[in-house]
Each structure stands twice: as structure tokens, then as C-alpha cells.
Amino acid sequence: MTESKILSLTEAKQQIEQWQSEGKKIVFTNGCFDIVHLGHIDYLEKARNLGDKLVLGLNTDASVRRLKGESRPVINEYARSRMMAAMSFIDAVILFDEPTPKELIETLCPNILVKGDDYTVENIVGSDFVIANGGEVKTISLVKGYSTSSIIQKIKENY
């Protein structure tokens, strides 16, 4: 069941076009989501509440390694994509390998682009495209004290 929410780029584009033709607002966000924690859950729930459907761009393992270093990800892309798809507030998951989700955003044309408040609208990849196409770009406040890196550090120090 969760695997059916993991879509190819072509499948995702078709699904989003169908949802939009039904008048639904599509929210898009992206990330690595390596070790899922409260900060992720809170952020994703808030993102979903901004529209009707939440589409998640998920970094591939190779992409995570390029961003975070050779020791990451801790959880492989298949497992991460299944976990994210299992969340009721996520409607579609698309793996992407590019350095940024720019191409993904431009292909999918979401109505709302979202990132955490550690970004500003001006430095969110794809914001110019979404705004130019009549969409909105928003930031969501993050839960303080939660990050995958800090969880990994705590494990290293204590176990």
C-alpha cells in the first residue's frame, strides 16, 4: 500500500495535474529525512495543512552522500521512501538525485513550495519559478532541538 505513493517523475506529474484539475492545491517540499524525528513530523504536518495534497521530493542515497558526507544516509532510500509514504499526511513521494530539487519543482509545478524557517523565501530553490507561475512560497517554523545530525552525535557520544 505505501509503495503505491512512491511515484516516478512522470507518474507524479500526471497525478499532480489530475489533482490540480480537481481544484486541489498541491504543496511541495523536499529533504533527506534520514532518521525521522519529531521535527520532521511537525514540519510535514504543518506543510500538508497549507494545501490539499503534500508531495515530497526525497533525496536519493547518492544525493544524501553528496550533501551530508560518506557516512550518510543511515537509512537507505527504499526504506526512507516507504517510511515517508506510510505517513497519512504525505500523498506522494518522488526520489530525486540532482543537487537541488529545481528540475523537480519546475516539472511538477506545485501551487505552494515549503521549506523550514532556516531558509528565507529568497534562498529557497525553485521559489522564483513557483511565484512566477502564480504559486506561493512559505516557510514553516521548526521544532527547536531536533536534527538528524544531533541525534547521530548523541548516539556516538553515549553508545
N, C-alpha and C positions, 0 to 999 in steps of 0.2 A: 504494500500500500504506500509506504513512504517513498519507495523508488519511483512511483508514478509522478511525484512532484519534482523529480530531478530531470531537467529538460535540456536538450541541446539548444544551441542558439536559434536554429530555425524553428524548433517546436515552441520555444519561449516567445519568439516574435509573433508567431501565429496566435498563441494563447493570449498574449497581451492585446493584440489587435482585436480579438474577439471580445475580451473584457471591456476594452475601450468603446467598441461599437455598442455595447450594452449600457454605456454611460458610467462605467466604473472608473474610479481614479486609481491609478497604479503608482505605488510607492516603490522606489528602488533604493537599495543600499548595498554595500559590499564590505568584505573583510575576510580575514583568515579564519577566525573563530576556531582556534586550535584547541584550547582547553576551555570548554564552555563554563561560564560562571555567572553569578548574579548580575554583574554589569552588562553582560551580553543579553540576558533575558529581559532586563528592564529596558534597555535600549531598543531591542527588536519589538517589544510590545508597544512602546511609545511610537515607533516608526509605523507600525501597522495601523495604529489609531489615527494616523494622519490621512488615510485613504481607505479604499475598499479592498485592495489586494496588495500584498507585500511580496516583492520579487527580490531575491538575494543573489548577488554575484559573489561566488565563493572562490578564493584563490586556490589554484592547484598546488600540489606539493612542491613542484619546481618553483612556482611563483613565490610561495612562502619562504623557501630556502633562499631565494634571491633577496627577499625583503628582510628576513629575520636571522639568517645565518644557517650554516650547515647542520646544526643540531635540531632544527625545526623543519617541519612541524612535528609535534609529539604524536598527534593523531593523523592518520593518513586521510587523503581526500575522499576516499569512498566512505569511510566511517564518519568523517565530518559532514559530508553531504547528506548521508542518511540521518544523522542526528538533527541537522538543521531542518530537513524535510519533515521530521517527526513532530516538529513544533506546530501546533494548530494555527498560530498566527502568521506562519510563513506559507505562502501559496505556491511559490516556485523557487527552485534553486538552479542556478546555472554556474558551472565551473568555468573559470577563465584563467588563461596562462600569461596574458600580456602584462607588462609592467604596471599599467593602470587600467581601470575599467572604462576608459574613454570610448573605445570602439564598441563595447558592450552597451553603454548608455546611448550612444548615437544610433545603434541598431534597434534597440528596444523602445526608445522614445517614451520614457516614463513621464507621468504627469508631475510627480514630486520626487525630487532627489534629496536624500537624507544622509547626514554624517553626524558624528558626535560633536559636542561643543569644543573639542580640542582642535577643531577646524573652524575657519571662518568661511562664509559663503564664497568669498573671492578666491580662496585657495582650494576649493573642492573641485576635483577633476570632473569635468562634464557640466559644471554649473552654467557656463556661458551657453552651451548648446540647449540645455533644458529651458533656461529663461528665454532664449531666442525663439523657442518653439512653444511659447505660451505657458510653460510649466513653472513650478515653484521649487526653490531650494531652501531647505531648512536644516537647522542644527538642533540636536537633542542633548539635553544635559545628561552627563554621565554620572553614574554612581561612583562616588569617591572611594578609593581604597581597593578597587578591583581591577586587576590586569593579569593577563596570562603570564607576562614576564615576572610579576611579583609573586605569583603562585609558584612558578618554576623555581625562583630564588628561595622561597620559603622551604620548598621540598629539599633543595640542595643543602640548605643550612641545617635542617632538622632531621634528615633521614639518611 
